[in-house]
Amino acid sequence: MKVRENLDMSQTPLHVPARSRLLFAHDAGTSEVFRSQILSRALRSCLIRVSGIAVAFMALLLSCFSPAVAGELPPGEVSFERVKDERPRFLRLLSGKLFQTSGRYSQTSVDGGKTWQRGGQINPLNLGWKLNGVAIQLRSAMYKGRIVVPFYFGMYGNHPDYTTTGRGGYAIWKGKKILLETHTHIPEMSGSFVCYSDDEGKTWQSCVSGQGRGFMVGYFKDGHLGHLTCEEPVVAELKDGRLLCFMRSTCGRILKSYSSDGGKSWLKVQLTDLAMSSSPAMLKRLPKTGDLVMVWNQMSAEEIKRGYRRGRLTIAISRDDGQTWIHRRNLEVSPGIDAQVTQVKPPPLQAMIRGGSGPNEILGEIPDDFTHYHYPTIFLSEDKIFINYGVSPPEGNGKTRWRVFPVAWLHATGK
């Protein structure tokens, strides 16, 4: 089979086949996970009829070669329904208090979340937005105890002569023309920043001054490339005490910046060698090892131009503070793209990776079961990683999906 130049098939994908996705369909408005065990019961009834040797052989085949069978979980995965009560819902501070953000303010709890005490306004600038579940507390000696919350500020055009319906990305789905994309098809500018507190949320400061200086901005080739969007940041503390910030952009790669002073100031934004569409990633530090874990939409430029901006959701870890990423596995892959690809070569530096704009420049024809997987969030317990993300069809309401794996699975090779 011919493999495209920018794609690597060296690792095993772990996406959920369409026939098994009912297991993980979790409605955003409920806490119910729908299950189907019909085929698994049938499988068990067949196995008891064969000899012990045959049973062992069939089990080996299923565990090694089948990502999932309807009614079963992929290898290594844990049922969310079985362990959902173990999922951490809040950030536990070094003092033992729980921390959360609620609207514009921070909150802490000393009684396990039964009651909450309101802190200060998190964002002194009173502008911008943030992703869910991105607050961290620093543990390195110099800034130990500091709470850091990343934000971004965007400016988005709203022009009667240049609308999302007039300039958006269109595709053919089920024989009809639909509006598939809106972001990146109208004027957009953005920058990222962080807010931080040294007193468990009572008072807050920002890395941006009153004069608007201190944003992390996509600025390359001495400005000759123009401005790149730089938004939806996530932050992790590295083993040497620095902070690493990953950000979404339109250039087909994750952007990054570093802070050596606990988030007060940030180095000039740099490119990573991680391919990603204009979508948010989620980044966390594993408490026991200090390794990083990330979930992101790893897409090639060619896939993005065909409308598959969020068609692949990948998980990987880094043992060297984000310099390299190993054990890449696909959590999800949309029909229409290669499910075997787990490593994508990033495109050359450019301001925009995108398909055509407007109803006369069709991105392409997408399959009936085309799906976007996006906005992942990570929750870490002592020995498990809980992953939540959106699952959206081309039209209609989407859902969220929970996936759970042992932390040890992240460090294992293979599936």
Secondary structure, 3 states (H helix, E strand, C coil): CCCCCCEECCCCCCCCCHHHHHHHCECCCCCCECCCCHHHHHHHHHHCCCCHHHHHHHHHHHHHHCCCCCCCCCCCCECHHHHHHHCCCCEECCCCCEEEEECCEEEEECCCCCCCEEEEECCCCCCCECCCCCCEECCCCCCCCCEEEEEEEEEECCECCECHHHHCEEEEECCEEEEEECCCCCCEEEEEEEEEECCCCCCCEECCCCCCCCCECEECHHHCCCEECCEEEEEEECCCCCEEEEEECCCCEEEEEEECCCCCCCCCCEEEEEECCCCCCEEEECCCCCCEEEEECCCCHHHHHCCCCCCEEEEEEECCCCCCCEEEEEEEECCCCCCCCCEECCCCCCCCCCCCCCCCCCCCEECCCCCEEEEEEEEECCCEEEEEEEEECCCCCCEEEEEEEEHHHHHCCCC
